Amino acid sequence: MTLRAMNQGGDEPSLASLIERSAELKRALVDFAISPRMERHLERFMVEGAGPQEVLIEDEAIDAIDRFALLYRLPNGKTVLDQFLASWPDLSAADREMLRAWRDPVDGIFEIRGRDGDSLILLNLVDDLEYRTYSNMGPTAFRPLPKHGFVYARLVPIGPAPGAWLVSGSMRAYHKSDAAQVAQAALELATRLPELVHRNPEKVEQAWQQMRADRAAFVEFFGCDELVLSPAEAEERIKAFSRHRQETALAARSARRRPPNIPGVDVPAFELPPELADAETVGVIYDEIDGLNFYNEYGMLRDLFADPALADGRCRVPEDLAPAALHLDRARRGPAPSA
């Protein structure tokens, strides 16, 4: 594909011209991604994503190629997008700025808030941020979407237009009646890819505040921030703590504000992972930085840490116990002196 040069006039480009240019750049990028040069890498990516026997439907194939073009990392460490930029040395600075911004797309499940001219206002259920979204196919691309429904989409910024985003790849729509399943899918996405939540600094701060409050409750309940227990004891103590937290939360609500159909507080809510079930001791640590974690044979590590040889760095700590060792080291050194 021949890519025409963007108008380099002194005037600031309009949003419409930026969207039009993004369409041209995207077509060129996709052509590069499916070219013979990338064929072997694309085939491997498709097999890894769908399996050798599965045939992708059109929307799935479009989304897979889009993900490959924007995010797939080649054996040389560069992404397909990076390789495309290197292959087009005549691109203008404005084109390069727009393409580089696509290195950080926003994947999310969005609530459709409404239309505003040619744009769609979307609320990301993962990071709780609003996105003014356009399509390089024009506003007709949004017509099939259900009013007040939901959509799974990938967005890229329309640089240099502030606060403007572009749909990249295919969209999957869900009706308002699917709200419960959509909320569950958004929760699973946020759990699997927590970095998606971190786009919203308020959410990050809320998470830190919640962890600090939960850790304070842990220390108040147990009298310390680390426990060394047998696996059976660890399960029972954590279940007791979970029941205590549920009871405390329920007691803080009036009867009218309590949500319906909540599980009973005596329902077991915690099981140790299988790899910890056969350990002699399990370390239960609520660290001020790393949060709540469980460590196999933590009692042995704590005994080793009392040895000056370990404190001097001459004893090797197993990799899976490194965070626990850092916790012990912070505890041994005490709080940092104030400035």
C-alpha positions in Angstrom: 0.0 0.0 0.0 1.2 3.5 -0.9 0.8 5.9 2.1 0.3 9.5 1.0 2.1 12.2 3.0 0.0 14.0 5.6 -0.6 17.7 4.9 2.2 19.5 6.7 0.6 23.0 6.7 1.0 25.2 9.7 -2.6 25.0 10.8 -3.6 22.6 13.6 -5.3 19.5 12.0 -9.0 19.1 12.6 -10.4 16.1 14.5 -12.0 15.0 11.2 -8.7 15.1 9.4 -7.0 13.2 12.2 -9.6 10.5 12.1 -9.3 10.2 8.3 -5.5 10.0 8.7 -5.8 7.3 11.4 -7.9 5.2 8.9 -5.1 5.5 6.3 -2.4 4.6 8.9 -4.4 1.7 10.3 -4.9 0.2 6.8 -1.2 0.5 6.1 -0.4 -1.1 9.5 -2.8 -4.0 9.0 -1.5 -4.6 5.4 2.0 -4.8 7.0 0.8 -7.2 9.7 -0.7 -9.6 7.2 2.1 -9.2 4.6 4.4 -12.2 3.7 7.1 -10.7 5.9 4.9 -11.2 9.0 3.0 -14.3 7.8 5.0 -16.8 10.0 4.6 -14.7 13.1 0.9 -14.1 12.5 0.2 -17.8 12.0 2.0 -18.6 15.3 0.0 -15.9 17.1 -3.3 -17.2 15.7 -2.6 -20.8 16.7 -1.6 -19.7 20.2 -4.7 -17.7 20.6 -7.3 -20.0 19.0 -5.7 -23.5 18.7 -4.7 -25.3 15.6 -8.1 -26.7 14.8 -10.3 -23.7 15.6 -11.5 -21.4 12.8 -12.1 -17.9 13.9 -15.2 -16.1 12.8 -14.8 -12.7 11.0 -15.1 -10.5 14.1 -12.7 -12.7 16.0 -10.2 -12.7 13.2 -10.4 -8.9 12.8 -9.8 -8.5 16.6 -6.9 -11.0 16.6 -5.1 -9.2 13.7 -5.6 -5.9 15.4 -4.1 -7.2 18.6 -1.2 -8.8 16.7 -0.5 -5.5 14.9 -0.5 -3.4 18.0 0.8 -5.6 20.8 2.6 -8.8 19.5 6.2 -8.8 20.3 8.5 -10.4 17.7 11.6 -12.5 18.5 13.8 -9.4 18.1 11.9 -7.8 21.0 10.1 -5.2 18.9 6.3 -5.2 18.3 4.8 -5.4 14.9 3.9 -1.7 15.3 7.6 -0.9 16.1 8.7 -2.8 13.0 6.1 -1.0 10.9 7.5 2.4 12.1 11.0 1.3 11.2 9.9 0.2 7.8 8.4 3.6 6.9 11.2 6.2 7.4 9.3 8.8 5.4 6.4 9.1 7.9 5.9 12.6 9.2 6.5 13.5 12.8 2.7 13.8 13.3 2.1 10.3 11.9 4.8 8.8 14.1 3.4 10.6 17.2 -0.1 9.1 16.4 1.3 5.6 15.8 3.5 5.6 18.9 0.4 6.5 21.0 -1.2 3.2 19.7 1.4 1.2 21.7 -0.8 1.6 24.7 -4.3 0.7 23.7 -7.2 0.5 26.2 -9.0 -2.9 26.3 -12.2 -2.8 28.2 -15.8 -3.6 28.7 -17.7 -0.3 28.4 -21.1 0.9 29.3 -22.7 2.9 26.5 -23.6 6.2 28.0 -24.9 7.8 24.8 -24.1 9.6 21.6 -22.6 13.1 21.2 -22.5 14.1 17.6 -20.3 11.6 15.8 -18.8 10.3 19.0 -20.0 7.6 21.5 -19.5 8.3 25.2 -18.3 5.1 26.8 -17.7 4.4 30.5 -15.0 1.7 31.1 -16.2 -0.7 33.7 -12.6 -1.8 34.4 -10.9 1.6 35.1 -14.1 3.7 35.7 -13.0 6.4 33.2 -15.1 7.9 30.4 -13.9 7.8 26.8 -15.2 9.9 24.0 -14.9 7.4 21.1 -15.0 7.7 17.3 -14.7 5.2 14.5 -12.6 5.7 11.4 -15.6 4.2 9.6 -17.8 7.1 10.7 -20.7 7.2 13.1 -22.6 4.5 11.2 -20.3 2.0 12.8 -22.1 2.6 16.1 -25.6 2.1 14.8 -25.8 -1.7 15.6 -24.9 -1.1 19.3 -27.8 -1.4 21.7 -28.9 1.8 23.4 -27.8 1.9 27.1 -26.1 -1.5 26.5 -22.5 -2.5 26.7 -19.6 -3.1 24.3 -16.3 -4.9 24.5 -13.7 -2.8 22.5 -10.1 -1.8 22.1 -9.5 1.9 21.9 -6.4 3.9 20.8 -5.8 7.6 21.3 -6.3 10.1 18.4 -3.2 12.0 18.8 -2.8 14.9 19.2 -6.5 15.5 19.9 -6.9 15.5 23.7 -9.6 13.1 25.2 -10.5 11.6 21.8 -10.3 7.8 21.2 -10.7 5.6 18.2 -12.1 2.1 18.0 -9.4 -0.4 17.0 -10.5 -3.8 15.7 -14.0 -5.3 16.2 -16.6 -4.5 18.8 -18.8 -7.0 20.7 -22.1 -5.7 21.9 -24.2 -6.7 24.9 -27.7 -5.7 25.8 -28.7 -4.0 29.1 -30.3 -7.3 30.2 -26.8 -8.8 30.2 -25.6 -6.4 32.9 -24.9 -9.1 35.5 -22.8 -11.2 33.1 -21.0 -8.1 31.8 -20.1 -7.0 35.4 -18.7 -10.4 36.1 -16.6 -10.3 32.9 -15.3 -6.9 33.8 -14.3 -8.1 37.3 -12.5 -11.1 35.8 -10.7 -8.9 33.3 -9.6 -6.5 36.0 -8.4 -9.4 38.2 -6.5 -11.0 35.3 -5.0 -7.8 34.1 -4.8 -5.4 37.1 -2.7 -2.9 35.0 -5.9 -2.0 33.2 -7.3 -0.6 36.4 -4.1 1.4 37.1 -5.0 3.9 34.3 -7.2 5.6 36.8 -5.1 7.1 39.6 -8.1 7.5 41.9 -8.7 3.7 41.6 -5.1 3.0 42.5 -5.3 5.3 45.6 -8.6 3.6 46.6 -7.0 0.2 46.3 -4.1 1.4 48.6 -6.5 2.8 51.1 -8.5 -0.4 51.1 -5.4 -2.5 51.6 -4.2 -0.3 54.4 -7.6 -0.5 56.2 -7.7 -4.3 55.7 -4.1 -4.7 57.0 -5.0 -2.6 60.1 -8.0 -4.9 60.7 -5.7 -8.0 60.3 -3.2 -6.6 62.8 -5.9 -5.7 65.2 -7.5 -9.2 64.9 -4.3 -11.3 65.1 -2.1 -8.9 67.1 0.7 -8.9 64.4 1.1 -8.8 60.7 2.7 -12.3 60.3 1.6 -15.8 61.5 3.4 -19.1 61.3 0.8 -21.9 61.4 0.1 -25.4 60.1 -1.9 -25.4 56.9 -5.1 -26.5 58.8 -4.7 -23.7 61.4 -4.0 -21.2 58.7 -7.2 -22.0 56.9 -9.3 -21.8 60.1 -7.7 -18.6 61.3 -8.2 -16.8 57.9 -11.8 -18.1 57.8 -12.3 -16.6 61.2 -10.8 -13.3 60.1 -13.1 -13.3 57.0 -16.2 -13.9 59.1 -15.1 -11.1 61.5 -14.7 -8.7 58.5 -18.1 -9.6 57.1 -19.8 -9.2 60.5 -18.1 -5.8 61.0 -19.2 -4.6 57.5 -22.8 -5.8 58.1 -22.9 -4.2 61.5 -22.0 -0.9 60.0 -25.0 -0.9 57.7 -28.6 -0.3 58.6 -31.0 -3.1 57.9 -32.6 -1.1 55.0 -29.2 -0.6 53.3 -28.0 -4.2 53.5 -27.9 -5.8 50.0 -30.4 -8.7 49.5 -29.3 -12.4 49.1 -25.8 -12.0 50.6 -24.1 -15.2 51.7 -24.2 -16.1 55.4 -21.2 -15.0 57.4 -20.5 -18.6 58.4 -19.9 -19.8 54.8 -16.3 -20.9 54.4 -14.6 -18.3 52.2 -11.0 -19.5 52.0 -9.0 -22.5 51.1 -5.2 -22.7 50.8 -3.9 -23.6 47.4 -3.0 -27.3 47.0 0.8 -26.6 46.9 0.6 -25.3 50.5 -1.5 -28.2 51.9 1.4 -30.5 52.7 3.8 -27.9 54.2 4.9 -28.2 57.8 4.3 -24.5 58.3 2.6 -21.8 56.3 3.6 -18.1 56.6 0.6 -15.8 56.6 2.0 -12.2 56.0 0.0 -9.0 55.5 2.9 -6.8 54.3 2.4 -3.0 54.1 3.6 -3.1 50.4 3.0 -6.6 49.1 -0.4 -7.2 50.8 -1.7 -10.5 52.0 0.4 -13.5 50.9 1.0 -17.1 52.0 4.4 -18.8 52.0 5.4 -22.5 52.0 7.7 -23.5 54.9 7.9 -19.9 56.2 8.9 -21.1 59.7 12.1 -22.5 58.2 12.8 -19.2 56.5 12.3 -17.3 59.7 14.7 -19.6 61.6 17.3 -19.1 58.8 16.8 -15.3 58.9 18.0 -15.3 62.5 21.4 -16.5 61.3 23.8 -13.6 60.8 25.1 -15.4 57.6 21.7 -14.8 55.9 21.5 -11.2 57.1 25.0 -10.6 55.6 23.8 -12.0 52.3 25.8 -15.2 52.3 22.8 -17.5 52.4 20.7 -18.0 49.3 16.9 -17.4 49.7 14.6 -19.6 47.5 13.1 -17.4 44.8 9.5 -18.1 45.8 10.3 -16.9 49.4 12.1 -13.7 48.3 9.1 -11.4 49.1 8.8 -13.0 52.5 12.5 -12.5 53.1 12.1 -8.8 52.1 9.3 -8.5 54.7 11.6 -10.0 57.3 14.4 -7.7 56.3 12.1 -4.7 56.6 10.9 -5.9 60.0 14.5 -6.5 61.2 15.7 -3.0 60.1 12.7 -1.2 61.5 11.0 1.9 60.0 13.1 4.2 58.0 14.3 7.3 59.9 12.2 10.4 59.1 13.9 13.2 57.2 
